[in-house]
Amino acid sequence: MDIERIPSVLACDVGNTSIHLAGVRGAEVSPVRDFRIGELAGLGTALVELWKPLPAPRKLVAGSVNPAALKALEAAAQEALRETVLVIGRDLPLPIETDLPDPAGIGVDRLCAAVAAFDRLGVACVVADFGTAITIDCVNDEGVFVGGAILPGLAMGAEGLRAGTAQLPRVELVEPDWVFGKDTRQAIVAGLVFGARGALRELVESYATALGRWPVVIITGGDAKLICPDPSESVLVQANVSDLVLRGVAIAYYRTLVR
């Protein structure tokens, strides 16, 4: 497609703890704006600031796993832009073929990340999103989303340990520069981070066995750097793409133009 004819998309990823926004045009993505749920002051202003520079034709598209936050986004978009939000799964079809009994029951963010990864790679891949929850999903060589796994996110795991025990403290999540936790805080951080790394490796190996080949592994999400600080030095992870879901939100719209 001629770059001059590619529509612009103001892509919105409405998650459990945050709303992420970026302007997308083809493979070009603007810097991402983030708003924590419950702290949405300035959302309308950000929508305007992202919308105005986008060349026409342009659309406002969202993938959401949080109905209440989606309503807040739609209200802000109507007030600030007088624009209707096209919602994936409601106004737009799901962006990727699946091998699932109930595709509509899968988080749209997972499907958007998967389609963005496969759209770029064109081969079997694993997409691991280290956010509020951890999702580790697989797309086969035919571009079909075949399923995956969901784990508690690192912060959720840390809070669960604090809330569910008498003496374990709240910890700050950092990249461990130790192997043996020498105190309780180090032990908790090591358990969470090394445990998530181990889960990623175990699941990727299981997926590879089922696929009959080793998939490309892409990570994303706010805690991705704790899991793999430098993909260039990793034998497992090929890339960390922080705006992967937003790219997939735009692709969901682009795919409706060629059907």
Secondary structure, DSSP 8 states (H G I E B T S, - for coil): --GGG--EEEEEEE-SSEEEEEEEETTEE---EEEETT--TTHHHHHHHHHTTS-SSEEEEEEES-HHHHHHHHHHHHHHH----EEBTTTB--SS-B--S-GGGS-HHHHHHHHHHHHHH-S-EEEEEESSEEEEEEE-TTS-EEEEEEEE-HHHHHHHHHHTSSS-----------SS--SHHHHHHHHHHHHHHHHHHHHHHHHHHHHTS--EEEEESTTHHHH-S-GGG-SS--EE-TTHHHHHHHHHHHHHT--
